[in-house]
Amino acid sequence: MIFKPAAMPMKDLEQVVLYHDEAEAMLLCDERGLTQEEAGLKMGVSRGTVQRLVASGRKKLIGAIFAGHALVIE
């Protein structure tokens, strides 16, 4: 899945890769309101891993939005 600024060809954009586990951690914590511990149980990882995934995912997401990069979810 790719999100990019409108009217900008992909060839002209830097791509930021957001991995599926980062997106899932943000979905569970930010959109669904689960605690990091609850999200970790659903994902089968530790709370600390969820914390790292959410932090790295948020940084990539915000960076891509404000720098005008394409966001590629793998």
Backbone as CSV, one residue per row, in Angstrom:
resi,resn,N_x,N_y,N_z,CA_x,CA_y,CA_z,C_x,C_y,C_z
1,MET,0.853,-1.159,0.000,0.000,0.000,0.000,0.907,1.232,0.000
2,ILE,0.560,2.195,-0.820,1.368,3.409,-0.937,0.474,4.635,-0.751
3,PHE,0.966,5.566,0.053,0.313,6.865,0.229,1.333,7.914,-0.182
4,LYS,0.885,8.867,-0.997,1.811,9.884,-1.474,1.073,11.204,-1.668
5,PRO,1.840,12.288,-1.749,1.214,13.577,-2.025,0.535,13.551,-3.399
6,ALA,-0.607,14.193,-3.503,-1.343,14.257,-4.766,-0.531,15.010,-5.813
7,ALA,-0.726,14.633,-7.055,-0.135,15.308,-8.217,1.389,15.245,-8.251
8,MET,1.971,14.313,-7.504,3.425,14.137,-7.514,3.717,12.733,-8.049
9,PRO,4.476,12.620,-9.124,4.807,11.293,-9.637,5.708,10.540,-8.647
10,MET,5.476,9.234,-8.530,6.263,8.414,-7.600,7.754,8.518,-7.886
11,LYS,8.125,8.640,-9.158,9.545,8.680,-9.500,10.244,9.903,-8.916
12,ASP,9.485,10.927,-8.557,10.061,12.153,-8.004,10.063,12.183,-6.480
13,LEU,9.539,11.124,-5.853,9.394,11.125,-4.395,10.343,10.158,-3.715
14,GLU,10.866,10.585,-2.601,11.602,9.668,-1.732,10.572,8.759,-1.071
15,GLN,10.936,7.493,-0.901,10.012,6.550,-0.284,10.451,6.217,1.139
16,VAL,9.479,6.219,2.041,9.690,5.816,3.427,8.923,4.517,3.627
17,VAL,9.624,3.472,4.068,8.986,2.170,4.256,8.508,2.026,5.695
18,LEU,7.218,1.810,5.852,6.601,1.528,7.146,6.271,0.042,7.145
19,TYR,6.936,-0.709,8.011,6.744,-2.153,8.037,5.409,-2.514,8.669
20,HIS,4.891,-3.671,8.251,3.570,-4.119,8.698,3.470,-4.156,10.215
21,ASP,4.520,-4.630,10.900,4.441,-4.715,12.358,4.398,-3.338,13.007
22,GLU,5.042,-2.341,12.404,4.949,-0.971,12.912,3.524,-0.441,12.732
23,ALA,2.953,-0.678,11.553,1.581,-0.226,11.286,0.595,-0.923,12.217
24,GLU,0.771,-2.227,12.439,-0.132,-2.962,13.322,-0.045,-2.450,14.755
25,ALA,1.156,-2.192,15.233,1.326,-1.678,16.598,0.652,-0.316,16.757
26,MET,0.803,0.566,15.756,0.155,1.880,15.828,-1.363,1.737,15.751
27,LEU,-1.851,0.845,14.900,-3.291,0.612,14.789,-3.860,0.164,16.131
28,LEU,-3.232,-0.818,16.747,-3.744,-1.347,18.008,-3.689,-0.310,19.130
29,CYS,-2.568,0.411,19.227,-2.402,1.365,20.330,-3.104,2.701,20.079
30,ASP,-2.915,3.253,18.898,-3.404,4.608,18.624,-4.861,4.636,18.167
31,GLU,-5.246,3.697,17.309,-6.606,3.737,16.775,-7.582,2.936,17.636
32,ARG,-7.139,1.788,18.108,-8.032,0.934,18.891,-7.923,1.158,20.393
33,GLY,-6.937,1.924,20.831,-6.837,2.297,22.233,-6.303,1.225,23.170
34,LEU,-5.661,0.197,22.629,-5.092,-0.834,23.493,-3.831,-0.305,24.170
35,THR,-3.547,-0.832,25.339,-2.273,-0.510,25.976,-1.178,-1.241,25.205
36,GLN,0.061,-0.841,25.426,1.168,-1.528,24.768,1.236,-2.985,25.214
37,GLU,0.908,-3.250,26.456,0.889,-4.619,26.958,-0.181,-5.442,26.231
38,GLU,-1.391,-4.883,26.091,-2.473,-5.585,25.390,-2.114,-5.822,23.919
39,ALA,-1.538,-4.796,23.295,-1.120,-4.930,21.895,-0.050,-6.008,21.759
40,GLY,0.868,-6.053,22.699,1.915,-7.072,22.678,1.346,-8.473,22.760
41,LEU,0.320,-8.652,23.596,-0.320,-9.963,23.709,-0.981,-10.355,22.385
42,LYS,-1.667,-9.399,21.748,-2.318,-9.677,20.457,-1.290,-9.983,19.370
43,MET,-0.156,-9.290,19.403,0.862,-9.450,18.371,1.834,-10.588,18.677
44,GLY,1.838,-11.073,19.919,2.765,-12.130,20.302,4.180,-11.646,20.538
45,VAL,4.303,-10.379,20.975,5.609,-9.789,21.267,5.553,-9.102,22.635
46,SER,6.694,-8.676,23.113,6.744,-8.017,24.422,6.226,-6.586,24.342
47,ARG,5.897,-6.029,25.502,5.469,-4.629,25.575,6.576,-3.711,25.068
48,GLY,7.812,-4.043,25.408,8.944,-3.226,24.952,9.078,-3.212,23.438
49,THR,8.814,-4.350,22.822,8.854,-4.414,21.359,7.751,-3.550,20.765
50,VAL,6.560,-3.597,21.337,5.463,-2.742,20.859,5.854,-1.282,21.010
51,GLN,6.449,-0.922,22.121,6.877,0.457,22.351,7.849,0.905,21.253
52,ARG,8.820,0.059,20.918,9.789,0.402,19.869,9.109,0.495,18.494
53,LEU,8.187,-0.429,18.213,7.488,-0.405,16.929,6.632,0.850,16.774
54,VAL,5.909,1.211,17.829,5.067,2.420,17.787,5.942,3.657,17.603
55,ALA,7.030,3.742,18.341,7.911,4.916,18.244,8.511,5.041,16.843
56,SER,9.022,3.940,16.287,9.631,4.022,14.958,8.572,4.274,13.886
57,GLY,7.396,3.662,14.030,6.321,3.887,13.062,5.830,5.319,13.058
58,ARG,5.645,5.884,14.243,5.194,7.279,14.331,6.215,8.223,13.707
59,LYS,7.492,7.971,13.978,8.552,8.827,13.435,8.539,8.788,11.906
60,LYS,8.405,7.598,11.336,8.358,7.465,9.881,7.121,8.134,9.300
61,LEU,5.968,7.904,9.918,4.712,8.458,9.431,4.739,9.985,9.435
62,ILE,5.083,10.569,10.562,5.112,12.035,10.669,6.173,12.623,9.752
63,GLY,7.332,11.971,9.698,8.399,12.444,8.816,7.970,12.452,7.363
64,ALA,7.312,11.382,6.919,6.864,11.300,5.529,5.817,12.360,5.216
65,ILE,4.895,12.570,6.136,3.842,13.561,5.908,4.434,14.964,5.770
66,PHE,5.282,15.342,6.699,5.779,16.716,6.703,6.907,16.966,5.716
67,ALA,7.586,15.913,5.258,8.632,16.087,4.256,8.099,15.880,2.840
68,GLY,6.832,15.427,2.731,6.233,15.216,1.424,6.752,13.977,0.714
69,HIS,7.118,12.942,1.469,7.593,11.689,0.904,6.437,10.722,0.694
70,ALA,6.687,9.695,-0.111,5.712,8.614,-0.276,5.876,7.655,0.897
71,LEU,4.769,7.172,1.443,4.791,6.218,2.527,4.366,4.860,1.981
72,VAL,5.286,3.903,2.051,5.052,2.572,1.514,4.892,1.619,2.683
73,ILE,3.733,0.967,2.787,3.498,0.013,3.874,3.754,-1.385,3.330
74,GLU,4.738,-2.044,3.931,5.099,-3.409,3.526,4.756,-4.388,4.602
